[in-house]
Amino acid sequence: MSSDQIHSRLARGSEHRVQTDRQPSAGTIASLNGQALIRNSGIPLDLNWVQEIRVNTSAVERRAQSQVSRRTVKKEWQAAWLLRAITCMDLTTLSGDDTEERVRRLCAKGRHPLQQELVERLGIQQLGIQVAAICVYHTFVETALRALEGSGVHVAAVSTGFPAGLSPLTERVAEIHRSVEAGAHEIDVVITRAHVFGGRWQALYDEIAAFKQACGPAHMKVILGAGDLLTLRNVARTSFVAMMAGADFIKTSTGKEPSNATLPVGFVMTRAVREYAQRTGMAVGFKPAGGIRTAKQSIDWLAMMKEELGDSWLRAEMFRFGASGLLGDIERQLEHHVTGRYSAEYRHPIA
């Protein structure tokens, strides 16, 4: 097969192989089993629904194991899935030593995530591959906006006392307002985990609803802190409360917990998204974050989304990776695809 044929199949694959569904019609943002779904606006808290939730942990863990062992893609189709993973990425820097220069470098990488030579060898210039968003602390929102101007890449700000979420509610709401006023397109908020442990679902609902109101036009991603929630049932119940309160996305972790994004947690959360969509006709996005560092892991998560929620969730509007080191490994795998050799990690710096 000639290089031109490989490039052609790769371009077609990244456009069609992963996302084969029709684009949602006007007024809808996704579809599930033929049902058109609209953006989530929330519903009143249904405590009966929350209390009825049960999770078979052993079954979930077996399902996660089977996902990793029986799902794989090869050659140009693998490259296409990796390109899709890049377009669903929230490229993130949330370190105590962040600087404006680091954020600018991260934004430059987000605008051009692959080396130009690699783009040309893959034959994907026309696809305009970029990451979905750059995720930073509030302090760097304006820096990121300037660096990304005209690119279409969003700026996401972590808020509400990230990562612990233990500052007073009024301060957390004010923090959201400041980030929205600064121009952030998306706000990643953290919940009070103590509400979950105490079964104070009304307090959790009211907290998230207040965050949603403060976000205004910005999309709100609710971080559950799954690694702190102890049980998969807590993860499921918290997911439903967050969606009822108006979450646009539910997100696994801050990346600071002892355990972050795991496939069992992902299955519980995506099935909560599916049940919520079936009952309400509203779609909620999903974002695994923390500990996703390899290209193979990104394909595992994309395959899970395809099987659990369908092709219309395989878009940045409905699915994100929270990632800092993932992009470098994806770039190495794509270089291996075109050269047959693995490059040194220093050839693919992030920031």
LINKA-V200015 format. One record per pair of residues at least 24 apart in sequence whose C-alpha atoms are under 6 Angstrom apart, sorted by the first residue. I is the first residue (numbers start at 1). J is the second residue. D is the distance in whole Angstrom. If there is no record, write none. Layout:
I_J_D + I_J_D
//
This chain:
7_122_6 + 7_123_5 + 10_76_5 + 10_80_6 + 11_124_6 + 13_80_5 + 14_80_4 + 19_311_5 + 21_311_6 + 30_312_5 + 37_281_5 + 37_282_5 + 37_283_6 + 38_282_5 + 38_283_6 + 39_282_6 + 39_283_6 + 40_282_5 + 40_283_6 + 41_246_5 + 42_244_5 + 42_245_5 + 42_246_4 + 43_244_5 + 50_237_6 + 55_233_5 + 60_264_6 + 61_264_6 + 64_263_6 + 64_264_6 + 86_131_5 + 87_130_6 + 87_131_5 + 87_132_5 + 88_132_5 + 88_316_5 + 88_320_5 + 89_131_5 + 89_132_5 + 89_320_5 + 89_321_5 + 90_132_6 + 90_133_5 + 90_134_5 + 90_321_6 + 90_322_5 + 91_134_5 + 91_323_5 + 91_324_6 + 92_134_6 + 92_135_5 + 92_323_6 + 92_324_5 + 93_136_6 + 94_136_6 + 102_351_6 + 104_147_6 + 105_351_5 + 106_351_5 + 138_179_6 + 154_185_6 + 155_184_5 + 155_185_6 + 156_184_6 + 156_185_6 + 156_186_4 + 156_187_6 + 157_187_5 + 158_187_6 + 158_188_5 + 159_188_6 + 159_189_5 + 160_189_6 + 165_190_5 + 165_191_6 + 165_192_6 + 177_214_6 + 185_218_5 + 186_218_5 + 186_219_5 + 186_220_6 + 187_220_5 + 188_220_6 + 188_221_5 + 188_222_6 + 189_222_5 + 189_223_6 + 190_223_5 + 205_241_6 + 205_245_6 + 208_245_6 + 209_245_5 + 219_248_6 + 220_247_6 + 220_248_5 + 221_248_6 + 221_249_4 + 221_250_6 + 222_250_5 + 222_251_6 + 223_251_5 + 223_252_6 + 223_253_6 + 224_252_6 + 224_253_6 + 225_252_6 + 225_253_4 + 226_252_6 + 226_253_6 + 227_257_6 + 227_259_5 + 227_260_5 + 248_284_5 + 249_284_5 + 249_285_4 + 249_286_5 + 250_286_5 + 251_286_6 + 251_287_4 + 251_288_6 + 252_288_5 + 252_289_6 + 253_289_6 + 255_290_4 + 260_290_5 + 261_288_5 + 261_289_5 + 261_290_5 + 285_318_4 + 285_319_6 + 286_319_5 + 287_319_6 + 287_320_5 + 287_321_6 + 288_321_6 + 289_321_6 + 289_322_4 + 293_325_5 + 293_326_4 + 294_326_6 + 294_329_6 + 295_329_6 + 295_330_5
//
